[in-house]
Amino acid sequence: MRQVFGATELTCSLHTLDCLQASVRAGRLIVIVARIKDIRRAHLFQEIEADEYVSGLKQLWISACSMARKKEKTIKTGLITSGDMTFDFGGDIDKELEAVAKAKEMGLISSIAELKPSGNSSSMMFSELFDGFLAHKMDKVEAKKETRKPLSDGQQKNHRRNFNTVIDCMEGDRPISTITQDMLKDAIITSGLLPRRNENPYIGVSVLELLEMEVPDKDRIRSKTAEEVRKTVQGIFAYAVKAKIIDSSPARDMGLKLDSSGTFAPYSREEVRQLLTSSFKEKKLWKKWLPTLAAYTGARRGELVQLRKEDIMFDTDSGRDYILITPEAGEVKSKNALRKIPLHPILKKSFLGFVKSVKTDRLFDGLDPQAVTKWFSGCREGLGIKRFDDYGNRKVFHSFRHTFITQSRGAGNPIDHVQQVVGHEKTSAGTTDRYSHIYPLSDVLGVVDKVGYEKP
């Protein structure tokens, strides 16, 4: 065995460090597989064209096949370094720590606490920083008058779970130089609003999709989970400051009031104007029309995505076009969801023109609702509209529905009229509710017509 210092690799006998190389190779493969999943997901969500998808997938697959057959005696530049020695741990935390422990046992490094993520803070990924933080916390170090015990298996598991939750809530790993306090606040608040993701129907559902769902209180995670996530995040960045990786922590003094009872927040009129203006500049027609329809009808995302041409009808009594929400088009939430929504006057000409131009039975043929969620989240973020309001309520696509209802009720419409148009059960009249039937379209026109987002 020989060590090379002052270079970017540690050369050693394949026989002696076989387990270390196996960990490295497995880690690299995990990263490649994750990138393959990302490019598949991007194609599914219509974010990249078919040619880009095929080309990218082919390159990644060639790399994966090559990596699986690779039998080199060299471990090249990696993510964690001690002095001039560099190890490559490609993303699997368990294997990384096992490999470091093995190297320490063989005397290649004197202490796991010596390890720190390599590179500068402008390019270092959040996952790299977490790897260094966890390795540091696992080692027993005596400092002056105190002794820090290494983390127990349970503590390690909790930190990893909390970190993975933050990554999910931030919609992926990113360079630490781009992570702001607002970003961390959003991630931590989000973590407290999620349901238990190891139970149906939430297994495998993305965070963005979960934020669009109305989760019953009984399905929510423990209220202190967000507090645990906060402590892990603050610990990671405190370590980064101590290790001189960054000058100051974005996780300090966040002033969070964590509460798992948050619901959906309405958008302001200005925010709706920004969102609709931005969406109407998009080339894909569904990006132009879905936010607009949501803002002026109060309909749910799923109800709009599955609309058929035949669901756009004309009412002779009122002389008004309307949208029929029916289970014949697809799944609806309840029996109250079967309803007629008057078409807002501002949409009459443009929307009916769009409907006429569609060549398929479905207005948004083949569109996955999850693609809407992912695109809209990026659109909202790009406009600088925060995910949460001052009360911890979330602003997502479903917030258009809350905005519509808030405006319509604020305009003085009878509550049972609003309930009929948005598909809620009528509950305002007590015993007489049983005698109430569906109002004719002409009676509920005001529910839609009094909603507007124009500047005063």
MILO-323986 format. One record per residue (C-alpha): x, y negated, z. Coordinates in Angstrom, 3 decimals. Example, Ala and Ser with C-alpha at 12.3 -4.5 7.8 and 13.67 -1.06 7.14 Angstrom:
REM residues 2
> x  y  z
> 12.300  4.500  7.800
> 13.670  1.060  7.140
REM end
This chain:
REM residues 456
> x  y  z
> 0.000  0.000  0.000
> 1.316  -3.458  -0.813
> -0.141  -6.885  -0.218
> 0.199  -9.815  -2.589
> -0.021  -13.236  -0.944
> -0.307  -16.660  -2.568
> -2.411  -15.128  -5.395
> -6.095  -14.555  -5.877
> -6.117  -10.811  -5.374
> -5.268  -8.120  -2.883
> -3.702  -5.084  -4.588
> -3.764  -1.781  -2.770
> -3.954  1.942  -3.284
> -7.280  3.187  -4.596
> -7.108  6.156  -2.254
> -6.465  4.058  0.872
> -9.159  1.455  0.278
> -11.626  3.535  -1.707
> -14.527  2.623  0.582
> -13.690  -1.083  0.326
> -13.678  -0.971  -3.473
> -16.918  0.980  -3.476
> -18.518  -1.747  -1.375
> -17.229  -4.420  -3.721
> -18.483  -2.617  -6.821
> -21.858  -1.986  -5.252
> -22.123  -5.636  -4.293
> -21.326  -6.769  -7.824
> -23.913  -4.406  -9.237
> -26.511  -5.771  -6.830
> -25.842  -9.301  -8.095
> -26.139  -8.186  -11.731
> -29.364  -6.308  -11.050
> -30.779  -9.398  -9.318
> -29.901  -11.514  -12.368
> -31.582  -8.960  -14.632
> -34.738  -9.256  -12.510
> -34.542  -13.063  -12.697
> -34.316  -13.133  -16.479
> -37.177  -10.647  -16.788
> -39.281  -12.782  -14.457
> -38.432  -15.945  -16.434
> -39.617  -14.259  -19.631
> -42.789  -13.016  -17.922
> -43.555  -16.554  -16.747
> -42.943  -17.881  -20.278
> -40.040  -20.049  -19.118
> -37.639  -18.742  -21.795
> -38.159  -17.630  -25.367
> -37.873  -14.018  -26.519
> -34.460  -14.488  -28.201
> -32.937  -15.944  -25.034
> -34.464  -13.136  -22.985
> -33.080  -10.374  -25.256
> -29.620  -11.955  -25.501
> -29.295  -12.554  -21.754
> -30.599  -9.127  -20.822
> -28.217  -7.427  -23.239
> -25.167  -9.193  -21.797
> -26.145  -8.368  -18.221
> -26.840  -4.748  -19.064
> -23.437  -4.354  -20.741
> -21.824  -5.806  -17.609
> -23.766  -3.438  -15.369
> -22.791  -0.374  -17.417
> -19.163  -1.471  -17.493
> -19.138  -2.102  -13.746
> -20.599  1.320  -13.001
> -17.719  3.033  -14.850
> -14.948  0.743  -13.602
> -11.989  2.362  -11.763
> -9.459  -0.395  -11.192
> -6.885  -0.657  -8.428
> -7.424  -4.366  -8.011
> -10.014  -6.345  -6.119
> -10.197  -9.756  -7.774
> -11.144  -13.211  -6.554
> -14.082  -13.059  -4.201
> -16.365  -14.959  -1.900
> -14.737  -14.555  1.503
> -11.085  -15.307  2.205
> -8.618  -15.165  5.075
> -5.505  -17.192  4.510
> -4.199  -16.172  1.065
> -6.045  -12.846  0.991
> -9.257  -12.702  -0.964
> -11.957  -10.068  -0.816
> -14.824  -9.737  -3.274
> -18.148  -9.016  -1.550
> -20.713  -9.321  -4.266
> -23.929  -9.934  -2.356
> -24.746  -6.899  -0.225
> -24.339  -8.177  3.325
> -24.226  -4.761  5.002
> -21.471  -3.534  2.674
> -19.570  -6.808  2.962
> -19.391  -6.578  6.738
> -18.499  -2.873  6.598
> -15.661  -3.648  4.183
> -14.331  -6.500  6.329
> -14.439  -4.313  9.425
> -12.490  -1.620  7.549
> -9.876  -4.148  6.463
> -9.554  -5.383  10.034
> -9.156  -1.816  11.313
> -6.299  -1.285  8.845
> -4.563  -4.423  10.072
> -5.079  -6.440  6.910
> -6.669  -9.233  8.956
> -6.335  -9.938  12.649
> -9.882  -11.115  13.342
> -13.179  -11.280  11.529
> -13.508  -14.761  13.001
> -10.603  -15.826  10.741
> -12.800  -15.359  7.692
> -14.548  -18.288  6.168
> -16.217  -18.795  2.787
> -13.796  -19.829  0.061
> -14.189  -22.724  -2.314
> -15.310  -26.270  -1.690
> -18.665  -27.374  -0.383
> -19.741  -28.703  -3.769
> -19.827  -25.222  -5.312
> -20.342  -22.950  -2.311
> -23.676  -21.172  -2.319
> -25.935  -21.029  0.739
> -25.591  -17.233  0.752
> -21.800  -17.551  0.936
> -22.111  -19.820  3.935
> -24.433  -17.365  5.641
> -21.966  -14.505  5.037
> -19.225  -16.463  6.782
> -21.561  -17.456  9.625
> -22.614  -13.863  10.262
> -19.057  -12.536  10.101
> -17.995  -15.221  12.580
> -20.841  -14.376  14.956
> -20.057  -10.661  14.861
> -16.537  -10.965  16.204
> -15.729  -11.117  19.927
> -13.668  -14.241  20.549
> -12.262  -15.577  23.798
> -12.085  -19.359  23.827
> -10.861  -21.247  26.879
> -13.246  -20.312  29.715
> -15.966  -18.525  27.767
> -16.295  -15.201  26.007
> -18.679  -14.875  23.089
> -20.075  -11.393  22.596
> -20.572  -10.123  19.055
> -24.127  -9.994  17.799
> -26.170  -6.914  18.526
> -27.744  -4.940  15.674
> -31.093  -6.519  16.515
> -29.681  -10.044  16.447
> -27.995  -9.403  13.101
> -31.258  -8.094  11.683
> -33.148  -11.155  12.918
> -30.626  -13.590  11.392
> -30.736  -11.750  8.063
> -34.528  -11.707  8.043
> -34.692  -15.418  8.893
> -32.119  -16.297  6.237
> -33.932  -14.269  3.574
> -37.162  -16.043  4.519
> -35.492  -19.435  4.033
> -34.096  -18.355  0.655
> -37.575  -17.225  -0.413
> -39.144  -20.473  0.775
> -36.482  -22.500  -1.062
> -37.237  -20.438  -4.193
> -33.741  -19.006  -4.430
> -30.122  -19.444  -3.440
> -28.483  -22.784  -4.208
> -25.222  -24.725  -3.601
> -25.090  -26.122  -0.080
> -24.211  -29.555  -1.460
> -27.730  -29.727  -2.937
> -29.544  -28.740  0.257
> -31.228  -31.697  1.953
> -32.949  -32.065  5.289
> -36.341  -32.389  3.596
> -35.679  -29.151  1.740
> -34.887  -27.331  4.981
> -37.928  -28.853  6.692
> -40.186  -27.596  3.896
> -38.667  -24.121  4.068
> -39.047  -23.869  7.846
> -42.631  -25.170  7.849
> -43.452  -22.791  4.993
> -42.098  -19.845  6.974
> -44.685  -20.515  9.668
> -47.595  -20.472  7.221
> -46.907  -17.091  5.668
> -48.841  -13.888  6.366
> -47.222  -10.632  7.440
> -45.590  -9.659  4.165
> -45.172  -5.986  5.029
> -48.947  -5.474  4.935
> -51.445  -5.374  2.069
> -52.456  -7.406  0.131
> -49.299  -9.462  0.657
> -46.598  -6.879  -0.112
> -44.418  -8.012  -3.007
> -46.228  -11.348  -3.394
> -43.947  -14.363  -3.911
> -43.879  -17.228  -1.427
> -45.303  -19.585  -4.053
> -48.269  -17.272  -4.554
> -48.784  -16.869  -0.802
> -48.957  -20.641  -0.409
> -51.837  -20.689  -2.923
> -53.803  -18.172  -0.861
> -56.263  -18.897  1.920
> -54.775  -16.536  4.516
> -57.027  -15.545  7.452
> -55.605  -16.394  10.879
> -55.512  -12.706  11.813
> -53.044  -12.028  8.973
> -50.582  -14.784  9.867
> -47.176  -14.073  11.365
> -46.381  -14.926  14.971
> -46.421  -18.648  15.697
> -42.850  -18.608  17.016
> -41.417  -17.167  13.783
> -40.817  -20.621  12.304
> -38.958  -21.604  15.467
> -36.701  -18.565  15.088
> -36.048  -19.484  11.454
> -35.171  -23.032  12.536
> -32.606  -21.758  15.058
> -30.922  -19.563  12.442
> -30.728  -22.448  9.955
> -29.288  -24.816  12.549
> -26.782  -22.167  13.607
> -25.581  -21.660  10.034
> -24.951  -25.351  9.452
> -23.433  -25.868  12.916
> -20.921  -23.168  11.965
> -20.279  -24.939  8.647
> -19.418  -28.181  10.467
> -17.187  -26.402  12.982
> -15.356  -24.579  10.177
> -14.894  -27.946  8.400
> -16.813  -26.743  5.361
> -19.151  -29.752  5.535
> -18.881  -33.034  7.405
> -22.387  -33.116  8.894
> -25.338  -30.768  9.226
> -28.562  -31.425  7.268
> -30.334  -29.283  9.888
> -29.782  -31.677  12.804
> -32.542  -33.818  14.319
> -35.278  -32.535  12.012
> -38.045  -33.420  14.457
> -40.287  -30.571  13.375
> -43.715  -29.957  14.863
> -44.208  -26.331  13.940
> -47.787  -25.121  13.745
> -49.091  -22.062  11.884
> -52.592  -23.531  11.493
> -51.754  -25.729  8.473
> -54.128  -25.702  5.509
> -54.233  -27.361  2.074
> -53.705  -31.092  1.687
> -55.437  -33.190  -0.991
> -53.346  -35.206  -3.424
> -53.562  -38.961  -3.454
> -54.971  -40.629  -6.572
> -51.485  -41.777  -7.514
> -50.113  -38.266  -7.160
> -52.880  -36.860  -9.353
> -52.125  -39.498  -11.990
> -48.453  -38.540  -11.933
> -49.204  -34.831  -12.175
> -51.694  -35.158  -15.023
> -49.502  -37.579  -16.967
> -46.547  -35.216  -16.648
> -48.511  -32.086  -17.536
> -50.036  -33.661  -20.639
> -46.535  -34.187  -22.053
> -45.977  -30.408  -22.055
> -45.987  -28.475  -25.330
> -47.776  -25.385  -24.018
> -51.517  -26.022  -24.032
> -52.204  -24.281  -20.737
> -49.795  -26.670  -19.018
> -51.726  -29.608  -20.482
> -55.185  -28.412  -19.556
> -55.150  -26.378  -16.342
> -54.138  -29.228  -13.974
> -56.631  -31.555  -15.684
> -59.484  -29.047  -15.416
> -58.617  -28.321  -11.788
> -58.607  -32.028  -10.929
> -61.970  -32.773  -12.592
> -63.890  -29.560  -11.786
> -62.589  -28.379  -8.405
> -62.466  -24.844  -9.838
> -60.000  -22.269  -8.554
> -56.887  -21.439  -10.572
> -58.022  -17.866  -11.290
> -61.451  -19.062  -12.451
> -59.857  -21.437  -14.949
> -57.223  -19.033  -16.274
> -59.840  -16.446  -17.249
> -62.238  -18.845  -19.026
> -63.680  -17.728  -22.360
> -64.874  -19.934  -25.212
> -68.405  -18.684  -24.612
> -68.242  -20.005  -21.020
> -68.319  -23.589  -22.314
> -72.030  -24.305  -22.777
> -74.567  -27.088  -23.292
> -77.534  -27.839  -21.014
> -80.472  -29.242  -22.990
> -82.344  -30.616  -19.957
> -79.488  -32.840  -18.799
> -77.829  -33.252  -22.183
> -74.523  -32.293  -20.598
> -71.850  -29.750  -21.490
> -70.810  -27.505  -18.625
> -68.423  -24.718  -17.631
> -69.958  -21.433  -16.525
> -68.015  -19.568  -13.843
> -69.134  -15.948  -14.129
> -67.820  -12.521  -13.076
> -68.264  -11.457  -16.700
> -65.111  -13.434  -17.467
> -63.162  -11.840  -14.603
> -62.956  -11.565  -10.851
> -64.625  -14.262  -8.749
> -64.268  -14.797  -5.021
> -67.907  -14.303  -3.952
> -71.497  -14.375  -5.179
> -71.539  -18.133  -4.581
> -68.741  -18.510  -7.123
> -71.227  -17.839  -9.959
> -72.121  -21.418  -10.933
> -72.289  -24.197  -13.511
> -69.826  -27.091  -13.376
> -70.814  -30.194  -15.346
> -68.078  -31.328  -17.705
> -66.718  -34.701  -16.565
> -67.426  -37.467  -19.099
> -63.717  -38.266  -19.327
> -63.067  -34.738  -20.689
> -65.964  -34.424  -23.119
> -64.256  -35.259  -26.403
> -60.717  -34.018  -25.757
> -61.573  -30.778  -23.960
> -64.315  -29.753  -26.379
> -61.864  -30.402  -29.200
> -59.338  -28.115  -27.520
> -61.952  -25.378  -27.047
> -62.919  -25.570  -30.716
> -59.265  -25.255  -31.785
> -58.614  -22.071  -29.795
> -58.480  -19.017  -32.084
> -58.946  -16.352  -29.398
> -61.853  -15.446  -27.143
> -59.917  -16.571  -24.075
> -58.960  -20.208  -23.777
> -55.633  -19.220  -22.175
> -55.185  -15.775  -23.633
> -52.641  -13.546  -21.853
> -51.669  -16.151  -19.258
> -50.525  -14.781  -15.903
> -51.803  -16.934  -12.990
> -48.409  -16.564  -11.327
> -46.824  -18.351  -14.281
> -49.062  -21.326  -13.494
> -47.947  -21.336  -9.858
> -44.241  -21.184  -10.660
> -44.378  -23.862  -13.347
> -46.561  -26.204  -11.305
> -44.292  -25.956  -8.262
> -41.361  -27.125  -10.379
> -43.479  -29.900  -11.923
> -44.553  -31.198  -8.501
> -41.024  -31.027  -7.147
> -39.633  -32.781  -10.232
> -41.992  -35.699  -9.621
> -40.780  -36.029  -6.038
> -44.152  -35.061  -4.556
> -43.480  -33.307  -1.265
> -44.828  -29.835  -0.579
> -46.280  -30.930  2.781
> -48.124  -33.996  4.013
> -47.455  -35.700  7.348
> -49.635  -33.134  9.136
> -47.879  -30.031  7.825
> -50.619  -29.218  5.271
> -49.357  -27.901  1.954
> -49.688  -29.446  -1.494
> -49.924  -26.773  -4.157
> -52.055  -26.116  -7.259
> -54.988  -25.132  -5.034
> -54.818  -28.666  -3.574
> -56.568  -29.958  -6.691
> -59.675  -28.170  -5.407
> -59.363  -29.869  -2.007
> -58.758  -33.209  -3.716
> -61.912  -32.835  -5.816
> -64.031  -31.865  -2.801
> -62.619  -34.699  -0.672
> -63.343  -37.276  -3.376
> -66.829  -35.969  -4.141
> -67.875  -35.912  -0.510
> -66.312  -39.313  0.090
> -68.427  -40.700  -2.760
> -71.575  -39.858  -0.813
> -72.791  -36.772  -2.661
> -75.105  -34.488  -0.662
> -73.068  -31.679  0.885
> -75.261  -28.938  -0.586
> -74.783  -30.417  -4.065
> -71.012  -30.305  -3.588
> -71.211  -26.763  -2.236
> -73.119  -25.594  -5.301
> -70.658  -27.109  -7.796
> -67.524  -25.779  -6.055
> -69.009  -22.362  -5.259
> -69.358  -22.537  -1.479
> -72.224  -21.085  0.499
> -74.888  -23.710  1.272
> -74.909  -24.192  5.032
> -76.105  -27.746  5.688
> -79.851  -27.344  6.105
> -80.174  -24.774  8.877
> -83.242  -22.547  8.603
> -84.400  -24.222  5.392
> -81.296  -22.894  3.608
> -83.176  -19.670  2.974
> -85.696  -21.626  0.913
> -83.060  -23.546  -1.060
> -82.387  -22.412  -4.605
> -79.969  -23.480  -7.309
> -80.340  -27.148  -8.214
> -80.704  -27.974  -11.909
> -77.577  -29.324  -13.526
> -79.047  -32.811  -13.814
> -79.322  -33.035  -10.002
> -75.643  -32.333  -9.365
> -74.002  -34.453  -12.094
> -72.877  -36.970  -9.487
> -70.674  -34.359  -7.801
> -68.412  -34.486  -10.843
> -69.087  -37.954  -12.253
> -68.125  -39.766  -9.041
> -64.657  -38.178  -9.030
> -61.985  -40.316  -10.684
> -58.262  -40.957  -10.473
> -57.949  -44.163  -12.456
> -56.341  -47.205  -10.857
> -58.893  -49.582  -9.287
REM end
